[in-house]
Amino acid sequence: VICNFAAHAPQDARLIVKAHPLDNGWINFRRRTLRMAQRHGVAGRVEYIDGGDLNLLVRLAAGTVILNSTVGLTALEGGCPVICLGKAIFDLPGLTFQGDLSAFWRAPERPDGDIFSGFLRHLRRESLINGDYYTDLGMGLAVENAIARFETSCREAGRGSASIDHPLVGAEIGVETSSARSEACAWQDGVREARTGLSPHP
């Protein structure tokens, strides 16, 4: 990216490289980035940051270059042009730049807001579950919303239901057979153990 930036970006353009918030620090990406910028003659135009307001960054940026990060979704939501160098579910015509990186620097294209809104609605309906892996609140939400998704899927599939009281949300999960019920119970026990540190079968 830095080599391409040096060769093709406008002379007044600046490149900000942002650290991943969960980077483990084993590799000094700041030093590596700045050395590469120096090697390609753009040391004064490349910065490395490990924090900051991502929403503000993409709102003010002329474009966002990613491999496949969810930063791409944040940028698209903010109307910022995006190019994906890897594979991403949102790398679609009308959303992301479909040309070469060398052309992106000079002629980035903003995402189509209507296409993005439709894509986001579809994503929320078909695959996203509200929650995260990083906080107690987020994990609780993820479990609650995953169970709701399972229930809906079972109802839509016309399956029978077996009552399984979940320790967090008191939900019932629809299952079809006794073996499926056993699997669901094992899943429930695993969730309970993960959340409380206590085995359900001492």
N, C-alpha and C positions, 0 to 999 in steps of 0.2 A: 504494500500500500504506500509506504513512504517513498520507495523508488518511483512508483507510478505518479505519485503526487509531485515529486521533484521534476519529473519529465513533462507532465501535461497540465498541471493546475496553473491558473493565472498567477502571476508574480505577486499579487497582493493577497492571495489566499493564505489562510493559516489552517493548520491541521491540529486538532486536539485529540489526543489518544487518551481514552478514559479506562482506568483499571476496572476489572470486574470486582464488584463489592465482596465476593466470596473468594477472591484470590488468596491462596495459602502463603504467598510470599517466598516460595522456594526458588523462584527465578526472579531476578531483579529486572522487571520489565521496564522500569523507568530508565535505568542505565542503558539497557539494550535499545530502547526507542531513541533516546537522545544520541547514542553513538551512531545509530543508523542514519539519523537525520543529519548528523555532521558529515558522515561519509558521503551522503548524496547532496551536500551543499545547501541544505535547508534548515540548519540548526536554529536560525532565528525565526523560523516560521512554524516550528513543530513544538507543541507543549504536551507534557504528560501530567494528567491529574488523577488523583485517587479518591475523589469525592465530588461534591457539588450537586446542584439541583438539576437532575436529568431533564425534567420537564422544561426548565428554563433554557438549558443547553440546546435541546432540539428545536425549541421555538425560535431561537436566535440563529441557529445554524443554517448555512446554505444547503447542506445535505448531510446525510448520515451513511457511513460505510460500515457494514456489519458482515459477519459470516452467516449466522442464523439466530442471533440473540433476540430475546423478547424486547430489547431496546428498539428493535425495528418497529414493533407494534406501537410503542410509545411515540416514536417519531412520526409514524403514519397518522396516529391520532392527532398529533399536533400540526399536521399538514406539511411536515418536513420531507423533502425528497429522500428516498432510501434506495441504496443498491445493496443487494445480497451477493456476497462472494461464495457462499456455501448454499445449502439447501434449506429452505424455510417454507412453511405452509402458506405464508403470506407473500411469497415471491411470485406475484401474478401480474400480468399486464393490467395497467390501470392503477396498480398500487405501487409497485416498485419499478425502478429504472431497468429496462430490459437490454440496454446496450452495454458497451465495454466501460470499464472503470476509467480509461483514458478520456472517454467522451463525457463521463458523468461530471468531472470537475468543472467543465465549462458550460454544460447544458443540462443541469439536473431538472427532472420533471416532478412537479408536485403530484401527490396521490389524488385520485378522484374521490372526493368526499362521500359521494353516494355509494360507490363501489365499496369503500372502506366500511361504511355503516352497515351495508348488507352483509359483508364478510364477517364483521364483528358479531352481528346478530346470529348468524349461522354458527359461528365458533362457540358462542355462549350457549346456544341451544343444544348443539350436538356433541361438544367435547369438553368444555371447561367446567370445572367444579370449583366453586368458591372456597378458598382456604389456602394454607401454605404448610410447609414442613418446618418452619423456623421458630414459631411461637406457639404457646399453649392455645391461645385464642384461634390462631390459624389452623392448628391441627384439629381442634374441636369442630370448627366450621367445616373443614375438609371431610371429617367423618360424617357429620350430620348431613351434609349435602351429597356425599357419595351414597349414603343410605337412601336418601330421597330419590336419587337417580336410579338406584337398583329397583326400588319399589315401582317407579314409573315404568321402567323397562319390563318388569314382570307383568304389570297390569296390561301394558300394550301388547305383550306377547300372549296374553290370555291364559297365563299360568295360574295354578292354584296358589294359595298362600299358606305358609306355616308361621305361627306367631313366634318371633324371636325377640325378646325384650333386650334392647341394646342398653348397655350401662350408661351411655352418655345422653341418648336422645329418646329412649323408650320407643324406638321404632319397631315395626314389624317388617321383615324381609320376605317377599314372596319367593317360595321355592317349590319345585315340582315333585321331587321324590325324597325318600328318606335319606339317600346318600347325599343329595344336594343339601338337605337340612343339616346333615352332619358337617358338610363342608362349611356351610354358613355359620354353624355354631363354633367350629374351629376358628373361623375368621373373626367372629365376635370375641372369642376368648383371647385371640392374639391381640386384638385392639385393646381389650381391657388390660391385658398384661403390659402392653406398650405404654398405655396411658397412666397406669397406677404403679407399675413395677411389681404387682402382685400376681402370682399365678392363680388362675381360676380353679385349678385342681391341686391343692397343696398335698 
